[in-house]
Amino acid sequence: MANSDTPSQEHSRRQGLRDPVCGMTVDPALGKPTAEHDGHIYHFCSEGCRTKFLSHPDDYLIAKDPVCGMSVARANAEHMTKHTGQRFYFCSERCQSKFEAGPESYLDDIPVSEPMPEGTKYTCPMHPEIIQDHPGDCPKCGMALEPMTPSADSGPNPEFVDFKQRLWITAPLALAIFILEMGAHIGIPIANWIGHGIFGWVQFALATPVVWVCRPFFKRGWASIVNRSPNMWTLIALGTGAAYVFSIVSLLAPGLLPDQMADGMGMTPVYFEATAVILVLVLIGQVMELAARERTGDAIRALLDLAPKTARRVTGDTEEDVELDQLRSGDILRVRPGESVPVDGTVTEGRSSVDESMITGEPVPVEKVAGDEVTGGTLNKSGSFLMEAQNVGDDMMLSRIVRMVASAQRSRAPIQAMADHVAGYFVPAVVICALLAFATWWIFGPSPALSYAFVAAVSVLIIACPCALGLATPMSIMVATGRGANAGVLIRDAEALERFSKVDALIVDKTGTLTEGKPTLTDAEPADGFDEAALLSLAAALERGSEHPLAEAIVAGAEARKAPRKVSTDFEAITGKGVTGSVDGRKVALGNLALMEDLGVDSGAMAERAEALQAEGKTAMFLAVDGAPAGLVAVADRVKETTPDAIRALHELGLRIIMATGDATATAQAVAKELGIDEVHAQVSPEDKNALVRRLKGEGLSVAMAGDGVNDAPALAEADVGIAMGTGADVAVESAGITLVKGDLGGIVRARRLAEATMRNIRQNLFFAFVYNTAGVPLAAGILYPFLGVLLSPIVAAAAMSLSSVSVIGNALRLRAQKL
């Protein structure tokens, strides 16, 4: 059938699929807010977006294609992409492809991102003491400042995106010049084929773009000099800059250099290859570091995403969707099934089952009725209810968790701090040696003294160029990460490795860490006159009408034990007590002791047995038929098979094991007794876990925290080392320094061994990086010339510099064979 829409209707139908303000997909059939503008109907996800649109509609209707400059209607644009958190619209797929292939070329090489919320504070990832209220560069090292707390809508780190683009540009150029230069050393006379003069200009043409694209490194080096805070950027800028300048002099004015520097063809050497390769290797290390920091931001965004974007506010007889920032304490809100609770508050009407695992870490939803408190970010499972908003904005529990995670994660790797501290002395020493070498040769050297002085100074700077220093930590981390992944252990950064090798106490969550994280049927004990099949058949018949996880465990257990399937009628759920109904014309009840007392059922000896089951960490439920006891069923979250052996191994390593869980005290103590855990803290909140970590650290202990729930995120971040179960919540994984992919607690033992081996490897790498350069400086300065008449050529200096890098790489690769 032909489309009968009018042009206006067709436009409305097409553009109505996307909110012109926020870009969200909108279904017009859901009755969302609409507005008419210039003869067209526009649909919005919320009243807030509609208000923004009506105030400045043209701002949300037309965008400029950054490639060709054409105007594009945002609402029905078929081609759109996101770069550094900002949306860009295109007139065609071709323009979009061009932009995605190289966005910086269309944005004046300036990384952009969506504006951060008002009041955002920015800090330096290398110097967290630097805090200011606007973006910019760190006054100490020149690195780009980052938001202290990312917003939910912020895109990737602009510097991360920028450096990846720079790497794509420079890597092929550095590889090409490396192949050209190495050809002569392996017997391929490329320079003879094209001519030595042209060969030098080809290298210059390839290296110069690399130097230009990597100019942020020179900017940071300059900032370190201006601010009197010498670091590795000072060495990188001086070393590569000196190599590049020396090469230009050699290419343009070879007569300034001594004749002994020339080869048999009368050509003086150039070191464009060393400059380009060093800069690209350092750039690779920076991309790896920025990628790790990007994951830190993901943890905060994962937390923020738990809260809905809008809330349904009830005013009298009307209901409307409003943005969270428009809510005030005292507002009445409706929360429908499947929606997240928008803010902290109290239920005023209705009842439901709410998944509070983000707070408690426990998988069992909690029944909520009028007067009960609910927490923003938790998930409403079944019923609909009204609530009164109490804590909104920064006062919400979720906001407090975000702040705790952000504060705990703003830290530096101690090993890098050590390298920077040594570099603080190493850099001035190298510069002084270069100046002394220059002055000594200029004053006392043979003719041409100035040329000898220049060569000696350049050789000192080249041999001290800290390429190996830039590779020392990233190479070991990269190899260790691959080795750990094969063993089911994921490592985030050097800090986690170094700290974990010194851990004294290990805090573990129960659910999902020690246990499987899902309840299962463990016991079915019938009373006289019933057998197990009949007991489970009746219990499962009732529980099929419930959505509670414990009910699912009973139904699944009955089916697994092949109990006959029966159907219940007159089903009724009694909040906090259990369920009742009729099965085969008999009145059946399943629940706790309080339900049995309400129904007048004499539990008798079953009550004592129920207490014994609860002491084993199980949830026991009574079954009654026609007012008489019929038996007990028990459900428990089973301890993982690998947990007991892992706990014993950790004790053998001298670790103090502490359990911190939101579960009931009796259940927690039962599990702790079974596993031989040293200390138990039950019914704790996320803030309590965080406080426990701080207390232990205040006692002088090095603390590791292992967990898998959203509720564990603050403690994981606050601990010296956070260890997350890979089978748990994403935010727990993102907040941790170590992740056990297979959810196997025994991986902690493997992680400890890997940590010790990796930190030993990193220290060896740093030794190679500093000692090679330090030992080579006197040789480059010409200390052997008075005795042997030998002046170290910059070629030898570059070779020594490369040898230190090869030593670092080779040493790091040994981790691949490390036994865990």
Helices and strands as residue ranges (DSSP letters): H 7-15, G 28-30, E 34-37, E 40-43, H 47-55, H 57-61, E 62-64, E 71-73, E 79-83, E 86-90, H 93-101, G 103-106, E 122-123, E 131-132, E 146-147, H 158-185, H 190-194, H 196-213, H 215-226, H 232-252, G 254-256, G 259-261, H 272-304, E 310-315, E 318-323, G 324-326, E 332-335, E 344-350, E 352-355, H 357-360, E 366-368, E 373-374, E 379-380, E 385-391, G 393-395, H 397-409, H 414-444, H 449-463, H 467-486, E 489-491, H 494-500, E 505-508, I 510-514, E 515-526, H 532-543, H 549-560, E 568-574, E 578-583, E 586-591, H 593-598, H 605-615, E 619-625, E 628-639, H 643-652, E 656-660, H 665-675, E 679-681, H 686-698, E 703-707, G 710-712, H 713-718, E 721-725, H 730-735, E 738-740, H 747-781, H 785-788, H 794-813, G 814-817
